């Protein structure tokens, strides 16, 4: 009798096929993840470029002076460059985007958030009632000396910045909070932050969330990704990659 040409897989062959499929699936999943992260980075850079354009329009209407970080005191709150924020408990503050310095030039285009910031993470701590702003303004443009400028403080003259292609205007920003509930020293949490500045590793405020790099837009309008300043990384929550933007990219 002639033997059949059909032959069943042996167990070893079946396991080998399954192993190959598993390896291919993991490689495909990794590639999809990389593409997704790259897309988030591209979108973030686009948002920052739009912020840069809005800032240039503002300068054109305000004698080429940078806008202040803190614009005014207001009823039950303060008006910052990014909007009005109520004086209330952390996470319960009302927030009005339309009162920010750049609102007339942006008109709610939805660029205030970076999709790479994980707002659902259990370590995320809200500052307002919802997510408010994921980028930080270069505080050194708001004032030539004050740490936190007052409403009377004038911004620096943009025309006097010698290397506008090197000085940051906005950057991906976040801070580790260990002093405002529900955060504590035993339970540090990550919050949005509204400025970046030069300083030590404690309470660093650059967020290097794009494969350990932060996206920035510079005074001249171009956007790019940078690494953090050496020795500036906040080690309390290392997986969040909070550190300082390099000093040479902050001080005009």
C-alpha positions as CSV (number, residue, x, y, z in Angstrom):
1,X,0.0,0.0,0.0
2,X,1.4,3.4,-1.0
3,X,2.0,5.7,2.1
4,X,0.1,8.9,2.2
5,X,1.9,12.1,1.3
6,X,0.3,14.0,4.2
7,X,2.2,14.1,7.5
8,X,1.1,15.7,10.8
9,X,3.3,18.2,12.6
10,X,5.4,16.8,15.4
11,X,5.2,18.5,18.7
12,X,8.7,19.9,18.3
13,X,7.8,21.4,14.9
14,X,4.5,22.9,16.3
15,X,6.4,24.5,19.2
16,X,9.0,25.9,16.8
17,X,6.3,27.5,14.7
18,X,4.6,29.0,17.7
19,X,7.9,30.4,18.9
20,X,8.6,32.0,15.5
21,X,5.1,33.5,15.5
22,X,5.6,34.8,19.0
23,X,8.9,36.5,18.1
24,X,7.4,38.1,15.0
25,X,4.4,39.3,16.9
26,X,6.6,40.9,19.6
27,X,8.7,42.6,16.9
28,X,5.6,43.9,15.2
29,X,4.2,45.2,18.5
30,X,7.4,46.9,19.3
31,X,7.5,48.5,15.9
32,X,3.9,49.7,16.4
33,X,4.8,51.1,19.8
34,X,7.7,53.0,18.3
35,X,5.6,54.5,15.5
36,X,3.0,55.5,18.1
37,X,5.7,57.3,20.2
38,X,7.2,59.0,17.2
39,X,3.7,60.2,16.2
40,X,3.2,61.7,19.7
41,X,6.6,63.5,19.4
42,X,5.7,64.9,16.0
43,X,2.4,66.2,17.3
44,X,4.0,67.7,20.3
45,X,6.5,69.6,18.1
46,X,3.6,70.9,16.0
47,X,1.9,72.2,19.1
48,X,5.1,73.9,20.3
49,X,5.6,75.5,16.9
50,X,2.1,76.9,17.1
51,X,2.9,78.3,20.5
52,X,6.0,79.9,19.0
53,X,4.0,81.6,16.3
54,X,1.5,82.9,18.9
55,X,4.3,84.3,21.0
56,X,5.7,86.1,18.0
57,X,2.3,87.7,17.2
58,X,2.2,88.8,20.9
59,X,5.6,90.4,20.7
60,X,4.6,92.2,17.6
61,X,1.8,93.9,19.4
62,X,3.6,94.5,22.7
63,X,6.8,96.4,21.7
64,X,8.8,93.2,21.3
65,X,8.6,92.5,25.1
66,X,8.2,88.9,26.3
67,X,4.9,88.3,28.1
68,X,5.0,88.0,31.9
69,X,4.7,84.7,33.7
70,X,2.2,86.2,36.2
71,X,0.1,88.9,34.4
72,X,-2.3,90.0,37.2
73,X,-4.1,89.2,40.4
74,X,-7.8,88.6,39.9
75,X,-10.9,87.7,41.7
76,X,-10.2,84.5,43.7
77,X,-7.2,83.7,41.5
78,X,-4.3,84.8,39.4
79,X,-3.9,85.4,35.7
80,X,-0.8,83.6,34.4
81,X,0.5,83.5,30.8
82,X,-1.5,80.3,30.3
83,X,-4.8,81.5,31.8
84,X,-6.7,82.2,35.0
85,X,-6.2,79.8,37.8
86,X,-8.4,79.8,40.9
87,X,-6.8,80.1,44.4
88,X,-8.2,76.9,45.8
89,X,-7.0,73.5,46.9
90,X,-4.7,71.6,44.5
91,X,-6.8,69.6,42.1
92,X,-10.0,71.6,42.8
93,X,-9.1,74.9,41.1
94,X,-11.2,76.2,38.3
95,X,-9.2,77.1,35.2
96,X,-10.0,79.5,32.4
97,X,-7.8,79.1,29.3
98,X,-9.3,82.2,27.6
99,X,-7.6,84.7,29.9
100,X,-4.1,83.7,29.0
101,X,-1.6,86.0,27.2
102,X,-1.6,83.9,24.0
103,X,-5.3,83.1,23.8
104,X,-6.1,85.9,21.2
105,X,-3.7,84.2,18.9
106,X,-4.6,80.6,19.6
107,X,-8.4,80.6,20.1
108,X,-8.6,77.2,21.6
109,X,-6.8,75.1,19.1
110,X,-6.3,72.3,21.6
111,X,-2.5,72.6,21.7
112,X,-2.2,72.9,25.5
113,X,-1.6,69.2,26.1
114,X,1.1,66.8,25.0
115,X,-0.3,63.3,24.2
116,X,2.9,61.7,25.7
117,X,2.0,63.0,29.2
118,X,0.2,60.2,31.0
119,X,-2.8,61.9,32.7
120,X,-4.2,58.5,33.8
121,X,-1.2,57.4,35.7
122,X,-1.8,56.8,39.4
123,X,1.2,59.0,40.2
124,X,-0.3,62.0,38.3
125,X,-1.5,64.8,40.6
126,X,-3.9,67.4,39.2
127,X,-3.3,71.1,39.8
128,X,-6.7,72.2,38.4
129,X,-10.0,70.4,38.1
130,X,-8.7,68.9,34.9
131,X,-5.6,68.8,32.8
132,X,-4.7,72.5,32.2
133,X,-1.4,72.9,30.4
134,X,1.5,70.5,29.7
135,X,4.2,73.0,28.5
136,X,6.3,75.4,30.6
137,X,7.4,78.9,29.7
138,X,11.0,79.9,30.0
139,X,10.8,81.9,33.3
140,X,14.0,83.8,32.4
141,X,12.2,85.5,29.5
142,X,9.5,86.8,31.9
143,X,12.0,88.6,34.1
144,X,15.7,89.4,34.1
145,X,16.1,88.6,37.7
146,X,13.0,87.7,39.8
147,X,12.5,84.1,40.6
148,X,8.7,84.3,40.4
149,X,7.9,87.7,38.7
150,X,5.2,89.9,40.0
151,X,2.5,91.4,37.8
152,X,4.5,94.6,37.6
153,X,7.5,92.8,36.2
154,X,8.2,93.5,32.5
155,X,9.4,90.7,30.2
156,X,12.8,90.9,28.6
157,X,13.2,92.6,25.2
158,X,13.1,89.9,22.6
159,X,15.3,92.0,20.2
160,X,18.0,92.0,22.8
161,X,18.4,88.2,22.8
162,X,21.7,87.5,21.1
163,X,21.1,83.8,20.3
164,X,17.4,83.3,19.7
165,X,18.0,79.9,18.0
166,X,19.5,78.7,21.3
167,X,17.2,80.1,23.9
168,X,14.1,78.1,24.8
169,X,10.6,79.8,24.7
170,X,8.6,76.8,25.8
171,X,9.5,73.2,26.8
172,X,7.8,70.0,27.8
173,X,7.4,70.5,31.5
174,X,6.4,68.7,34.7
175,X,7.4,68.6,38.4
176,X,7.5,66.0,41.1
177,X,5.4,67.3,44.0
178,X,6.0,65.9,47.6
179,X,4.5,68.7,49.6
180,X,0.9,69.2,48.6
181,X,-1.8,66.6,49.3
182,X,-2.5,64.0,48.0
183,X,1.3,64.0,47.4
184,X,3.8,63.7,50.3
185,X,7.4,62.9,51.0
186,X,6.3,59.2,51.2
187,X,4.1,59.5,48.1
188,X,5.7,61.8,45.6
189,X,3.5,62.5,42.5
190,X,4.0,64.2,39.1
191,X,2.1,67.3,38.2
192,X,1.9,69.6,35.2
193,X,4.2,72.6,35.5
194,X,3.9,76.0,33.9
195,X,7.5,77.2,33.7
196,X,11.0,75.9,33.2
197,X,14.0,77.5,34.8
198,X,17.6,77.0,35.8
199,X,18.3,75.5,39.2
200,X,19.3,72.3,41.1
201,X,17.9,68.8,40.7
202,X,15.3,69.2,43.5
203,X,12.0,70.3,41.9
204,X,13.4,70.1,38.4
205,X,10.7,71.0,35.9
206,X,11.7,69.8,32.5
207,X,9.9,66.7,31.3
208,X,11.9,64.5,29.1
209,X,9.0,62.3,28.1
210,X,9.9,61.6,24.4
211,X,12.4,58.8,24.8
212,X,14.3,60.7,27.5
213,X,14.2,63.9,25.5
214,X,12.1,67.0,25.9
215,X,10.6,68.9,23.0
216,X,11.3,72.7,23.0
217,X,10.4,75.6,20.8
218,X,13.0,78.4,20.7
219,X,12.8,82.2,20.5
220,X,13.5,82.1,16.7
221,X,10.5,79.8,16.2
222,X,12.1,76.4,15.4
223,X,11.3,73.4,17.5
224,X,13.6,70.5,18.5
225,X,14.3,67.8,21.1
226,X,17.0,68.0,23.7
227,X,18.4,65.9,26.5
228,X,18.6,67.0,30.1
229,X,21.3,69.0,31.9
230,X,24.0,66.6,33.4
231,X,23.4,65.8,37.1
232,X,19.9,67.5,37.1
233,X,17.6,64.4,37.0
234,X,15.1,64.1,39.8
235,X,15.7,60.5,41.2
236,X,12.5,60.3,43.2
237,X,10.5,59.0,40.3
238,X,13.1,58.1,37.7
239,X,10.7,56.5,35.3
240,X,9.1,59.9,34.7
241,X,12.4,61.4,33.4
242,X,12.0,64.8,35.2
243,X,15.2,66.9,35.0
244,X,16.4,70.4,34.1
245,X,16.6,72.0,30.7
246,X,20.3,72.9,30.1
247,X,21.2,76.3,31.4
248,X,22.6,77.5,28.1
249,X,19.1,77.0,26.6
250,X,17.4,79.1,29.3
251,X,19.4,82.2,30.2
252,X,19.1,84.9,27.5
